[in-house]
Amino acid sequence: MLRHIVMWKFKEHAEGADKAANLAKAKALLGACATLSPGTVRFEVALAQPGLEATYDLILNSEFTDAAALAAYAEHPQHVALKPFIGAVREARQCMDYEL
């Protein structure tokens, strides 16, 4: 099993929209990727919540059966298609993959 965690910090304004609108769009786009790989075990997309500590705005916390399943997700055309949007609206990105 592999855990794949990605966190993004968003710009205040980008792509003609404010941070809240871009976060909502990114969350929907990522959420739609939950079933792209048959080896997906867990796929959670969440926004930072007011009143709780957070240094980033959006997180993907996912688990895959193996490296091939993670690669199938990462290389899927639907996932690849959302990267330009997220790349344009993010200020920073952190990622970590590790074996469970």
QUIMO-V980229 format. One record per residue. N is the residue number from 0. RES is the residue in three letters. PSI is psi in whole degrees, 0 to 359 (* if undefined). NEAR is the number of other C-alpha atoms within 8 Angstrom. Layout:
N_RES_PSI_NEAR, N_RES_PSI_NEAR
//
This chain:
0_MET_142_8, 1_LEU_137_13, 2_ARG_136_12, 3_HIS_113_14, 4_ILE_130_11, 5_VAL_136_11, 6_MET_141_12, 7_TRP_143_13, 8_LYS_128_12, 9_PHE_153_12, 10_LYS_154_9, 11_GLU_323_6, 12_HIS_136_9, 13_ALA_151_11, 14_GLU_34_6, 15_GLY_15_5, 16_ALA_163_8, 17_ASP_172_9, 18_LYS_315_11, 19_ALA_317_6, 20_ALA_318_8, 21_ASN_325_11, 22_LEU_316_12, 23_ALA_317_8, 24_LYS_315_8, 25_ALA_319_10, 26_LYS_317_12, 27_ALA_316_8, 28_LEU_315_9, 29_LEU_317_11, 30_GLY_326_10, 31_ALA_351_7, 32_CYS_2_10, 33_ALA_333_9, 34_THR_20_7, 35_LEU_329_9, 36_SER_128_10, 37_PRO_345_6, 38_GLY_14_9, 39_THR_124_15, 40_VAL_321_8, 41_ARG_142_8, 42_PHE_100_11, 43_GLU_125_9, 44_VAL_128_11, 45_ALA_150_8, 46_LEU_151_9, 47_ALA_141_9, 48_GLN_134_7, 49_PRO_139_4, 50_GLY_350_4, 51_LEU_146_6, 52_GLU_133_5, 53_ALA_134_7, 54_THR_353_5, 55_TYR_164_10, 56_ASP_330_12, 57_LEU_141_13, 58_ILE_144_13, 59_LEU_121_12, 60_ASN_108_12, 61_SER_159_12, 62_GLU_142_12, 63_PHE_151_15, 64_THR_326_11, 65_ASP_179_9, 66_ALA_326_8, 67_ALA_322_6, 68_ALA_320_13, 69_LEU_318_15, 70_ALA_321_8, 71_ALA_319_10, 72_TYR_309_11, 73_ALA_326_8, 74_GLU_356_8, 75_HIS_137_9, 76_PRO_325_6, 77_GLN_320_7, 78_HIS_315_12, 79_VAL_323_9, 80_ALA_333_7, 81_LEU_345_10, 82_LYS_318_8, 83_PRO_321_7, 84_PHE_309_8, 85_ILE_322_9, 86_GLY_326_7, 87_ALA_333_8, 88_VAL_352_12, 89_ARG_149_11, 90_GLU_325_8, 91_ALA_156_7, 92_ARG_140_9, 93_GLN_143_7, 94_CYS_146_8, 95_MET_131_7, 96_ASP_140_8, 97_TYR_156_7, 98_GLU_142_6, 99_LEU_*_5
//
